[in-house]
Amino acid sequence: MNLIERPRRLRRTESIRALVRETRLSPDDFVYPLFVCEGEGVRREVSSMPGVFNLSIDHLVKEAEAARGAGVRSVILFGVPDQKDPVGSQAYAEDGITQRAIRAIKREVKDVLVITDNCLCEYTDHGHCGVIESGEVLNDPTLELLARTAVSQAEAGADIIAPSNMMDGFVAAIRDALDEAGFEQTPIMSYAVKYASGFYGPFREAAGSTPQFGDRRAYQMDPANVREAMREAEMDFEQGADILMVKPALPYLDIIRAISERFDLPVAAYQVSGEYAMIKAAARLGWIDEERVALESLTSIKRAGAGIILTYFAVEMAKRLS
Ligand code: PBG
């Protein structure tokens, strides 16, 4: 008699659901991406990313302050320079837009962790992530420039360097350069597993980094591969990465799960621009409940094994969670 199991007993009220909930999001999990551009008084909305802006340094500082006020402790910066050239020299210029932005935030916002994206695509006129010869992105000459970029970001005050360029050997190159410059305490959050994804579209509008020819499939990963992801992560682990990132997030939950089970390093996932834009767009049409879907997506990313989530929803969600 009475042999049926009754899991509904633990679902009847919010109090009991809260008691047995397995995955909890906290504002501490979030990293808030910010786009910094030249000028003053600039706060230009990215058309494909409602609620996300290109910010001049004065507004950037305000935004970082507001995020901190809402409980978000970490930001990741993307520089959008006015001048671009074939070798992305503004990426490693001492007075480059990103370097000035780091100094301003560190000077004016208390207790905020500044992470910097480390790549050349926002700084090159051709929009690729490295230097080009005969239509190909050269690996080793690019490493040198990425290493210079990392050191200049650390010198400006960056707390964590996040290389996203997908050149072979980038973690070792950046680690060596940082150590040599006296930044052996600066962690590297590697975009270890970064797929060549259609979900980056809106970001490229925000950063003006669409490749002028070809695409990134010769250096970013094929979405079909998981064994290759393990190999990429293994290499970054061995080269000294402190945190491993998977990107994008929602279409790659299986990868997040596999990486988090195999490596004893913190795992990050990037809920990218296209993931954000889809939720915003469908919500605007009245087709989904934005807050609910955003929360559900972020919960699933954490449930899959990512303790750190880079998300454009960081501030809205932090407010919601507190
Ligand atoms: C490269 C970089 C990209 C993103 C983060 N770092 C774009 C790309 O590889 O084309 C995408 C992030 C997003 O879509 O939100 N520097």
Residues whose N, C-alpha, C, O or C-beta is under 5 A from the ligand:
A	BS01	PBG	C119 C121 S164 F199 Y200 F203 V272 S273 G274
